[in-house]
Amino acid sequence: MSYQITLVEVPTNEPSLKCIEKALKVQLDKFGELISNVTLDCFYEKDSREQAFQAVKEANLIILLFEAKENPYKQMIHFLQTFEHTFFKGKMLLPVIMGGTQVHASIIEISLKPILNRIVSTELIPTMYVMEKSEKKSYRCERKDSDQEINEYLFSLLKKYIPLTFYI
């Protein structure tokens, strides 16, 4: 059995993170089937609401993807607080935060953990941060790393976080 993955995201407007976001979606296929990719807006819009809820229902692994900036972070927090604490029951949750620094990560972690801990899920996987330590060119896209290097980097991160039991 492989993972049935739904990616719930606050899309990034940061050009330097778009290639990371794209490569992450490609790498998720190695861990199962990416059955749906929905934005937070889909859960609030009449036309797409039912499909968004169905995407969560059908998945056994939910990736919560957002950028380490104030607005995307607040949108994700609001989303997580909007629904019943049993909304993700029977699902594995993997928060993935793109960009930012260790300071951003610490602040987000401190405020995100209590919200995630109140959610009833099968397993809450520790938050995965896609960031770099270098101050000059923070993101792999800005350094012009090859697609292969970016994919290998993301795969190495994902395999640390997603339990092996379901790998294809």
SVG drawing of the C-alpha trace seen along z (x, -y; Angstrom):
<svg xmlns="http://www.w3.org/2000/svg" viewBox="-21 -39 47 41">
<polyline fill="none" stroke="black" stroke-width="0.4" points="0.0,0.0 1.3,-3.4 0.4,-6.8 -2.6,-8.6 -1.3,-12.2 -3.3,-15.5 -1.3,-18.7 -3.0,-21.6 -1.2,-24.8 -1.0,-28.5 0.6,-29.1 3.9,-31.1 4.3,-34.3 8.0,-34.3 9.8,-33.5 12.8,-31.9 10.5,-29.4 8.4,-28.4 11.0,-25.9 11.1,-24.3 7.3,-24.1 7.3,-22.5 10.1,-20.0 8.4,-19.0 5.3,-18.0 7.4,-15.9 9.2,-14.2 6.0,-13.3 5.2,-10.9 8.1,-8.7 6.2,-8.3 2.8,-7.5 0.2,-9.0 -0.4,-12.8 -4.2,-12.5 -5.0,-16.2 -3.4,-19.6 -5.7,-22.2 -5.2,-25.7 -6.8,-26.9 -9.1,-29.1 -10.8,-25.9 -12.2,-25.1 -14.0,-28.4 -15.2,-28.8 -18.6,-27.4 -17.5,-25.9 -14.5,-24.0 -15.4,-23.3 -16.8,-19.8 -13.8,-18.7 -11.4,-20.1 -13.1,-18.1 -13.2,-15.0 -9.4,-15.4 -8.8,-15.3 -11.2,-12.4 -9.5,-10.2 -5.9,-10.8 -4.0,-9.1 -1.2,-11.6 -1.9,-15.4 0.9,-17.8 0.3,-21.3 2.6,-23.6 3.2,-27.2 5.8,-29.9 7.5,-31.2 6.0,-34.6 3.3,-36.3 0.4,-36.2 0.7,-32.5 1.4,-31.5 -1.7,-33.3 -3.8,-31.7 -2.7,-28.2 -3.3,-28.8 -6.8,-30.2 -7.5,-27.1 -6.4,-24.7 -8.5,-26.5 -11.6,-26.7 -12.5,-23.0 -13.4,-20.5 -10.4,-18.9 -11.4,-15.6 -11.2,-16.9 -8.0,-15.0 -8.9,-11.9 -7.2,-8.8 -4.7,-10.9 -1.0,-11.5 -0.1,-15.2 3.2,-16.7 3.6,-20.4 6.1,-21.7 7.4,-25.3 9.3,-26.9 11.9,-29.7 12.7,-31.7 15.5,-31.4 15.9,-29.5 14.3,-32.4 11.2,-32.2 11.2,-28.4 11.3,-28.8 8.5,-31.4 6.3,-29.3 7.0,-26.1 6.1,-27.6 2.7,-28.9 1.9,-26.1 2.5,-23.1 -0.4,-23.7 -2.8,-24.0 -1.5,-20.8 -1.4,-18.9 -5.2,-19.5 -5.9,-18.0 -6.9,-14.3 -4.9,-12.5 -3.2,-9.1 0.2,-10.7 1.6,-14.2 4.9,-14.1 7.5,-16.7 7.5,-19.9 9.8,-19.9 11.6,-23.1 12.9,-23.7 15.5,-26.5 19.2,-27.1 21.8,-28.4 23.6,-30.7 22.6,-34.3 23.7,-35.4 21.6,-33.2 19.2,-31.5 17.3,-29.3 18.6,-26.7 16.7,-28.3 18.6,-31.5 21.9,-29.7 20.9,-28.1 21.3,-24.5 20.3,-22.0 16.8,-20.5 18.5,-17.2 20.3,-18.8 17.0,-20.3 15.1,-17.1 17.8,-15.1 17.8,-17.6 14.0,-17.5 13.9,-13.7 16.5,-13.4 14.4,-15.7 11.2,-13.9 12.6,-10.4 13.6,-11.7 10.1,-12.7 7.7,-10.3 7.6,-6.9 9.0,-4.1 6.2,-1.7 4.2,-2.8 6.9,-3.6 6.3,-2.2"/>
</svg>
